[in-house]
Amino acid sequence: MAVLGIKPDSKASQPAHYVARAIQAAGVRVIPVPVLEGFDEVLGEPVQRDLRLLTEPIDILDVFRPGPALPAHLADILAMRRRPSLIWLQVGIRNETFEKEVLKHGIDLVVDRCLKVDVQQGSKL
């Protein structure tokens, strides 16, 4: 799983960090893809600055970006060597244009739900 918009370890109290930490604690490898600069590692994993350069398969792209910022990431998502099978937009993150484009390109989408809550309720990743 890759987490777009992950926050650094110094911001551990923010959802864009602690959700990924909980997923990692559940045994899922987390690939951090931050938009902030100034750190090279999150949760013990090296950060990846460009979605297009990810070489391993990504099952879920968990997104922590404001709705208006989503279209700016679309070209990078579509240009990934191995597109994610699912994009997960966390609670409160919506952009109708982005959502339609993602679905049009055959990528499944979950919107306005917390991945951490789903995992804690027993959902398998």
Beta strands, then each sheet from edge to edge (+ up, - down):
strand 1: 2-4
strand 2: 31-33
strand 3: 41-42
strand 4: 45-46
strand 5: 60-63
strand 6: 86-89
strand 7: 108-110
sheet 1: 2+ 1+ 5+ 6+ 7+
sheet 2: 3+ 4-
end
